[in-house]
Amino acid sequence: MTARQTQNDGRGCAVVTGGSRGIGAATARRLAESGWPVAIAYRSDDASASSVLRDIHQMGTDAIAIRVDLADVEGPMRLMRDARERLGPVAVLVNNAGIRADDLLVSLDEAAWQEVLDVNLTAAYRCIQCGLMGMIRRRWGRIVNIASVVGLKGNPGQANYAAAKAGLIALTRTAALESARRGVTVNAVAPGFIATDMTRELPPQLARMIPARRAGTPEEIAAVVAFLISEDAAYVNGTTLTVDGGLMA
């Protein structure tokens, strides 16, 4: 069997939220290389989504792009339904969509608090809820939530982001406990300082705080996600893997 057949084996498709750029785009490409048909969810960047689709189609793998606002209560349900109808059962879900709205806690307004929680945490909950029952029925599924080291240690000016990512880690553990007996694993990846559009405006001197003395790449996060959805990781469940160049050490 080829590597693609071994990885997918006709189980269905993968859904990657925030899949048009950064970690999401790298993950979509990496899963497509393993033969997974991929549904890329994105909010507004049509050009970037089209670029990722083009790359995946050139590999000979099916892929679709679904423009959706995951902060909308109906968005996750529509995303999972469209992916299922167009590519088959959702066997892999990567909750990567995320935004930041940084401010010190004393001046953080409630709208910024709520928006970050809606996209980074509540949308993941809704996507999991929409996809998990099908995975349980088929007795196989992989869910990977992209958290952050900020959800493990906090960070000044990011109370909303840290709270959302800490919640995502707790959600990961609980979902794993509830579904492990049915062949479903739920894990989280906590990136450190990764070179993406989201971190572009952060001061470059932050890299000096990292033992590796450099930012990570989206492809390095995608490699960990690919491991977690593979059969090699069938006994890895309910955990959070930090990928941070030694920052948390």
Backbone hydrogen bonds in HBPLUS format (Angstrom, degrees):
<---DONOR---> <-ACCEPTOR-->    atom                        ^
c    i                          cat <-CA-CA->   ^        H-A-AA   ^      H-
h    n   atom  resd res      DA  || num        DHA   H-A  angle D-A-AA Bond
n    s   type  num  typ     dist DA aas  dist angle  dist       angle   num
A0006-THR N   A0002-THR O   2.99 MM   4  6.22 157.2  2.04 149.5 156.2     1
A0007-GLN N   A0003-ALA O   3.01 MM   4  6.17 157.4  2.06 147.9 152.8     2
A0008-ASN N   A0004-ARG O   3.07 MM   4  6.19 174.1  2.07 159.4 160.7     3
A0009-ASP N   A0005-GLN O   2.84 MM   4  4.89 118.5  2.22 120.5 138.1     4
A0011-ARG N   A0008-ASN O   3.19 MM   3  5.83 156.0  2.25 117.7 123.6     5
A0013-CYS N   A0089-PRO O   2.73 MM  76  6.05 155.4  1.79 160.3 166.4     6
A0091-ALA N   A0013-CYS O   2.90 MM  78  5.61 154.0  1.96 148.6 156.6     7
A0092-VAL N   A0013-CYS O   3.18 MM  79  6.43 153.3  2.26 150.5 150.0     8
A0014-ALA N   A0037-PRO O   2.84 MM  23  6.15 165.6  1.86 166.7 171.7     9
A0039-ALA N   A0014-ALA O   2.80 MM  25  6.22 159.3  1.85 159.8 167.1    10
A0015-VAL N   A0092-VAL O   2.83 MM  77  6.18 154.2  1.90 146.5 153.2    11
A0094-VAL N   A0015-VAL O   2.80 MM  79  6.12 163.5  1.83 166.9 172.4    12
A0016-VAL N   A0039-ALA O   2.98 MM  23  6.28 166.7  1.99 167.9 169.0    13
A0041-ALA N   A0016-VAL O   2.96 MM  25  6.11 177.2  1.96 152.8 153.8    14
A0017-THR N   A0094-VAL O   3.05 MM  77  6.39 168.2  2.06 174.0 175.4    15
A0018-GLY N   A0041-ALA O   2.98 MM  23  5.67 114.7  2.42 123.5 140.1    16
A0019-GLY N   A0041-ALA O   2.87 MM  22  5.55 156.1  1.93 156.7 161.0    17
A0025-ALA N   A0021-ARG O   3.12 MM   4  4.68 162.3  2.16 107.3 110.6    18
A0026-ALA N   A0022-GLY O   3.05 MM   4  6.31 167.3  2.07 156.7 160.4    19
A0027-THR N   A0023-ILE O   2.87 MM   4  6.01 153.2  1.94 147.9 155.7    20
A0028-ALA N   A0024-GLY O   2.90 MM   4  6.11 161.0  1.93 149.6 154.6    21
A0029-ARG N   A0025-ALA O   3.02 MM   4  6.25 163.9  2.05 151.4 155.3    22
A0030-ARG N   A0026-ALA O   2.98 MM   4  6.12 157.2  2.03 142.9 149.7    23
A0031-LEU N   A0027-THR O   2.90 MM   4  6.10 164.1  1.92 158.6 161.7    24
A0032-ALA N   A0028-ALA O   3.00 MM   4  6.12 154.4  2.07 144.0 151.6    25
A0033-GLU N   A0029-ARG O   2.97 MM   4  6.24 146.3  2.09 145.6 154.4    26
A0034-SER N   A0031-LEU O   3.03 MM   3  5.12 133.4  2.26  97.2 110.2    27
A0036-TRP N   A0031-LEU O   3.09 MM   5  5.55 162.5  2.12 145.3 140.1    28
A0035-GLY N   A0032-ALA O   2.89 MM   3  4.96 159.6  1.93 107.4 112.2    29
A0038-VAL N   A0062-ASP O   3.15 MM  24  6.60 151.5  2.23 138.8 140.4    30
A0064-ILE N   A0038-VAL O   2.97 MM  26  6.52 151.0  2.05 153.2 160.7    31
A0040-ILE N   A0064-ILE O   2.81 MM  24  6.15 171.9  1.82 159.6 160.4    32
A0066-ILE N   A0040-ILE O   2.74 MM  26  6.01 166.3  1.76 158.8 160.9    33
A0042-TYR N   A0066-ILE O   3.12 MM  24  6.39 156.3  2.17 149.0 150.6    34
A0068-VAL N   A0042-TYR O   2.83 MM  26  6.02 160.1  1.87 156.6 163.3    35
A0046-ASP N   A0044-SER O   3.03 MM   2  5.94 121.9  2.38 113.4  97.3    36
A0049-ALA N   A0045-ASP O   3.11 MM   4  6.33 163.1  2.14 153.4 158.5    37
A0050-SER N   A0046-ASP O   2.92 MM   4  6.10 158.4  1.96 151.1 156.9    38
A0051-SER N   A0047-ALA O   3.02 MM   4  6.27 147.5  2.13 142.9 151.8    39
A0052-VAL N   A0048-SER O   3.06 MM   4  6.39 157.2  2.11 151.2 155.9    40
A0053-LEU N   A0049-ALA O   2.98 MM   4  6.24 162.5  2.02 150.5 155.6    41
A0054-ARG N   A0050-SER O   2.92 MM   4  6.08 157.6  1.97 146.2 152.1    42
A0055-ASP N   A0051-SER O   3.08 MM   4  6.34 157.3  2.14 146.2 151.6    43
A0056-ILE N   A0052-VAL O   3.03 MM   4  6.30 159.6  2.07 152.4 157.7    44
A0057-HIS N   A0053-LEU O   2.86 MM   4  6.07 165.1  1.88 157.9 162.1    45
A0058-GLN N   A0054-ARG O   3.04 MM   4  6.19 147.9  2.15 143.1 151.3    46
A0059-MET N   A0056-ILE O   2.95 MM   3  5.17 142.1  2.10 102.4 113.9    47
A0061-THR N   A0056-ILE O   3.43 MM   5  5.89 167.0  2.45 147.8 145.2    48
A0060-GLY N   A0057-HIS O   2.91 MM   3  5.08 153.0  1.99 104.8 113.7    49
A0072-ASP N   A0069-ASP O   3.10 MM   3  5.64 155.8  2.16 112.1 119.2    50
A0075-GLY N   A0072-ASP O   2.97 MM   3  5.14 145.1  2.10 106.6 117.4    51
A0078-ARG N   A0074-GLU O   3.05 MM   4  6.25 161.3  2.08 157.3 162.8    52
A0079-LEU N   A0075-GLY O   2.92 MM   4  6.15 161.5  1.96 158.5 164.3    53
A0080-MET N   A0076-PRO O   3.00 MM   4  6.20 173.0  2.00 155.1 155.7    54
A0081-ARG N   A0077-MET O   2.99 MM   4  6.09 155.4  2.06 144.7 152.2    55
A0082-ASP N   A0078-ARG O   2.86 MM   4  5.97 166.9  1.88 153.1 156.6    56
A0083-ALA N   A0079-LEU O   2.98 MM   4  6.16 164.5  2.00 154.1 158.5    57
A0084-ARG N   A0080-MET O   3.05 MM   4  6.11 161.5  2.08 141.9 147.1    58
A0085-GLU N   A0081-ARG O   2.93 MM   4  6.12 162.3  1.96 153.4 158.1    59
A0086-ARG N   A0082-ASP O   3.02 MM   4  6.06 149.9  2.11 147.0 154.3    60
A0087-LEU N   A0083-ALA O   2.82 MM   4  5.61 152.7  1.89 150.5 156.8    61
A0088-GLY N   A0084-ARG O   2.99 MM   4  4.53 140.3  2.15 117.1 124.2    62
A0142-ARG N   A0091-ALA O   2.95 MM  51  6.37 151.5  2.03 155.6 164.5    63
A0093-LEU N   A0142-ARG O   2.88 MM  49  6.38 156.2  1.94 158.1 165.9    64
A0144-VAL N   A0093-LEU O   2.88 MM  51  6.34 160.6  1.92 160.4 166.5    65
A0095-ASN N   A0144-VAL O   2.91 MM  49  6.32 143.9  2.04 148.4 159.5    66
A0146-ILE N   A0095-ASN O   2.89 MM  51  5.98 176.7  1.90 152.1 152.9    67
A0103-ASP N   A0157-GLY O   2.90 MM  54  4.58 143.7  2.03 132.8 137.7    68
A0107-SER N   A0104-LEU O   2.96 MM   3  5.60 149.1  2.05 118.7 127.6    69
A0108-LEU N   A0104-LEU O   2.90 MM   4  5.83 113.0  2.36 147.1 163.7    70
A0108-LEU N   A0105-LEU O   3.36 MM   3  4.98 155.5  2.43  94.3 101.3    71
A0113-TRP N   A0109-ASP O   3.12 MM   4  6.45 157.7  2.17 150.1 157.0    72
A0114-GLN N   A0110-GLU O   2.86 MM   4  6.03 169.0  1.87 153.8 155.8    73
A0115-GLU N   A0111-ALA O   2.94 MM   4  6.03 163.4  1.96 149.0 153.8    74
A0116-VAL N   A0112-ALA O   3.28 MM   4  6.28 165.9  2.30 144.1 147.2    75
A0117-LEU N   A0113-TRP O   3.19 MM   4  6.44 160.8  2.23 148.7 154.3    76
A0118-ASP N   A0114-GLN O   2.80 MM   4  5.96 155.6  1.86 152.1 159.6    77
A0119-VAL N   A0115-GLU O   3.14 MM   4  6.33 161.6  2.18 150.0 153.0    78
A0120-ASN N   A0116-VAL O   2.92 MM   4  5.81 163.2  1.95 150.2 155.2    79
A0121-LEU N   A0117-LEU O   3.00 MM   4  5.21 150.6  2.08 129.9 137.0    80
A0122-THR N   A0117-LEU O   2.91 MM   5  6.23 167.3  1.92 158.6 162.5    81
A0123-ALA N   A0118-ASP O   2.93 MM   5  6.01 135.7  2.13 145.1 156.4    82
A0125-TYR N   A0121-LEU O   3.02 MM   4  6.37 159.9  2.07 155.2 160.8    83
A0126-ARG N   A0122-THR O   2.97 MM   4  6.26 159.9  2.01 151.5 156.5    84
A0127-CYS N   A0123-ALA O   2.90 MM   4  6.13 159.5  1.95 149.5 155.1    85
A0128-ILE N   A0124-ALA O   2.89 MM   4  6.06 164.3  1.92 154.0 158.3    86
A0129-GLN N   A0125-TYR O   2.92 MM   4  6.09 162.6  1.95 148.4 153.8    87
A0130-CYS N   A0126-ARG O   2.96 MM   4  6.14 150.6  2.04 144.9 152.5    88
A0131-GLY N   A0127-CYS O   3.00 MM   4  6.17 142.2  2.15 144.3 154.2    89
A0131-GLY N   A0128-ILE O   3.14 MM   3  5.18 124.8  2.46  95.8 109.9    90
A0132-LEU N   A0128-ILE O   2.77 MM   4  5.51 153.1  1.84 160.8 163.7    91
A0135-MET N   A0131-GLY O   3.38 MM   4  6.67 156.7  2.44 147.8 154.3    92
A0136-ILE N   A0132-LEU O   2.88 MM   4  6.16 158.6  1.93 157.5 163.9    93
A0137-ARG N   A0133-MET O   2.93 MM   4  6.17 159.4  1.97 150.1 155.3    94
A0138-ARG N   A0134-GLY O   3.07 MM   4  6.27 153.0  2.14 143.8 150.7    95
A0139-ARG N   A0135-MET O   2.81 MM   4  5.84 111.7  2.28 135.9 154.0    96
A0140-TRP N   A0135-MET O   3.16 MM   5  5.44 154.5  2.23 148.1 151.2    97
A0139-ARG N   A0136-ILE O   3.10 MM   3  4.78 143.9  2.24  92.9 103.9    98
A0185-THR N   A0141-GLY O   3.11 MM  44  6.42 157.9  2.16 145.5 146.4    99
A0143-ILE N   A0185-THR O   2.92 MM  42  6.24 156.3  1.98 156.5 163.8   100
A0187-ASN N   A0143-ILE O   2.97 MM  44  6.39 160.8  2.01 159.7 161.4   101
A0145-ASN N   A0187-ASN O   2.88 MM  42  6.33 159.2  1.92 149.8 155.6   102
A0189-VAL N   A0145-ASN O   2.93 MM  44  6.32 153.1  2.00 153.4 158.5   103
A0147-ALA N   A0189-VAL O   2.70 MM  42  5.69 146.0  1.82 147.8 158.3   104
A0151-GLY N   A0148-SER O   2.98 MM   3  5.40 147.0  2.10 107.7 116.6   105
A0149-VAL N   A0191-PRO O   3.07 MM  42  5.99 152.5  2.14 153.9 147.6   106
A0152-LEU N   A0149-VAL O   2.92 MM   3  5.09 154.0  1.99 104.4 113.0   107
A0153-LYS N   A0149-VAL O   3.05 MM   4  6.38 143.2  2.19 151.4 161.7   108
A0154-GLY N   A0150-VAL O   2.87 MM   4  4.68 145.2  2.00 124.2 130.4   109
A0158-GLN N   A0155-ASN O   3.07 MM   3  5.64 148.1  2.18 146.4 145.1   110
A0162-ALA N   A0158-GLN O   2.77 MM   4  5.82 168.9  1.78 158.6 162.3   111
A0163-ALA N   A0159-ALA O   2.97 MM   4  5.96 157.5  2.03 140.0 146.7   112
A0164-ALA N   A0160-ASN O   2.98 MM   4  6.16 158.2  2.03 145.8 151.9   113
A0165-LYS N   A0161-TYR O   2.96 MM   4  6.18 162.6  1.99 151.5 156.1   114
A0166-ALA N   A0162-ALA O   2.84 MM   4  5.96 155.6  1.90 149.4 156.4   115
A0167-GLY N   A0163-ALA O   2.91 MM   4  6.03 155.3  1.97 143.1 150.3   116
A0168-LEU N   A0164-ALA O   2.91 MM   4  6.16 143.6  2.04 139.7 150.2   117
A0169-ILE N   A0165-LYS O   3.07 MM   4  6.33 148.1  2.17 141.5 148.7   118
A0170-ALA N   A0166-ALA O   3.08 MM   4  6.42 157.9  2.13 148.3 153.9   119
A0171-LEU N   A0167-GLY O   2.81 MM   4  6.01 155.4  1.87 148.6 156.2   120
A0172-THR N   A0168-LEU O   2.91 MM   4  6.08 149.4  2.00 140.3 148.5   121
A0173-ARG N   A0169-ILE O   3.17 MM   4  6.52 158.6  2.22 148.1 151.7   122
A0174-THR N   A0170-ALA O   3.09 MM   4  6.34 166.1  2.11 152.3 155.7   123
A0175-ALA N   A0171-LEU O   2.91 MM   4  6.03 169.4  1.93 155.5 158.7   124
A0176-ALA N   A0172-THR O   3.00 MM   4  6.12 153.3  2.07 147.2 154.7   125
A0177-LEU N   A0173-ARG O   3.07 MM   4  6.33 157.7  2.12 147.8 153.0   126
A0178-GLU N   A0174-THR O   3.07 MM   4  6.33 150.8  2.16 148.3 156.3   127
A0179-SER N   A0175-ALA O   3.15 MM   4  6.22 132.8  2.39 141.7 152.2   128
A0180-ALA N   A0176-ALA O   3.01 MM   4  5.58 132.6  2.24 153.6 157.6   129
A0182-ARG N   A0179-SER O   3.01 MM   3  5.56 158.1  2.06 118.3 125.4   130
A0183-GLY N   A0180-ALA O   3.26 MM   3  5.64 154.3  2.33 120.7 117.9   131
A0238-GLY N   A0186-VAL O   2.88 MM  52  5.56 146.8  1.99 137.8 147.9   132
A0188-ALA N   A0239-THR O   2.89 MM  51  6.24 160.2  1.93 159.0 163.6   133
A0241-LEU N   A0188-ALA O   2.92 MM  53  6.35 159.0  1.96 150.5 148.7   134
A0190-ALA N   A0241-LEU O   2.77 MM  51  5.88 168.0  1.79 140.6 144.3   135
A0243-VAL N   A0190-ALA O   3.04 MM  53  6.06 160.3  2.08 131.8 133.8   136
A0192-GLY N   A0243-VAL O   2.99 MM  51  6.07 140.2  2.15 140.8 131.1   137
A0216-GLY N   A0193-PHE O   2.87 MM  23  6.21 164.5  1.90 152.1 153.8   138
A0195-ALA N   A0216-GLY O   2.96 MM  21  6.08 172.1  1.96 153.0 150.5   139
A0199-THR N   A0196-THR O   3.17 MM   3  5.45 138.4  2.36 102.9 113.4   140
A0200-ARG N   A0197-ASP O   3.33 MM   3  5.11 160.8  2.37  99.0 104.6   141
A0202-LEU N   A0199-THR O   3.07 MM   3  5.37 157.6  2.12 111.0 118.1   142
A0206-LEU N   A0203-PRO O   3.08 MM   3  5.95 168.1  2.10 124.2 127.6   143
A0207-ALA N   A0204-PRO O   3.11 MM   3  6.01 160.2  2.15 124.9 127.7   144
A0208-ARG N   A0205-GLN O   3.01 MM   3  5.51 149.5  2.10 110.7 119.0   145
A0209-MET N   A0206-LEU O   2.95 MM   3  5.52 158.1  2.00 116.4 123.4   146
A0210-ILE N   A0207-ALA O   3.13 MM   3  5.37 157.1  2.18 106.4 113.5   147
A0213-ARG N   A0210-ILE O   2.78 MM   3  5.08 153.6  1.84 115.2 124.4   148
A0212-ALA N   A0245-GLY O   3.12 MM  33  5.00 130.1  2.38 143.5 152.1   149
A0220-GLU N   A0217-THR O   3.02 MM   3  5.33 134.8  2.23 105.1 116.9   150
A0221-ILE N   A0218-PRO O   3.15 MM   3  5.25 125.3  2.47  97.5 111.0   151
A0222-ALA N   A0218-PRO O   2.92 MM   4  6.24 161.2  1.96 151.9 157.8   152
A0223-ALA N   A0219-GLU O   3.00 MM   4  6.17 144.7  2.13 139.3 147.4   153
A0224-VAL N   A0221-ILE O   3.05 MM   3  5.30 123.0  2.39 102.3 116.1   154
A0225-VAL N   A0221-ILE O   3.06 MM   4  6.44 159.1  2.10 154.1 160.3   155
A0226-ALA N   A0222-ALA O   2.89 MM   4  6.12 160.6  1.93 150.5 155.7   156
A0227-PHE N   A0223-ALA O   3.10 MM   4  6.35 148.8  2.20 138.6 146.5   157
A0228-LEU N   A0224-VAL O   3.01 MM   4  6.31 159.7  2.06 150.6 155.6   158
A0229-ILE N   A0225-VAL O   3.13 MM   4  6.46 139.4  2.30 151.0 161.1   159
A0230-SER N   A0227-PHE O   3.03 MM   3  5.17 153.3  2.10 106.3 114.8   160
A0233-ALA N   A0230-SER O   3.11 MM   3  5.59 154.9  2.18 108.6 115.7   161
A0234-ALA N   A0231-GLU O   3.13 MM   3  5.03 158.4  2.18 114.5 111.8   162
A0236-VAL N   A0233-ALA O   2.98 MM   3  5.12 166.2  2.00 114.9 117.3   163
A0247-LEU N   A0244-ASP O   3.21 MM   3  5.42 162.2  2.25 108.9 114.2   164
A0249-ALA N   A0246-GLY O   3.03 MM   3  5.21 147.6  2.14 106.1 116.2   165
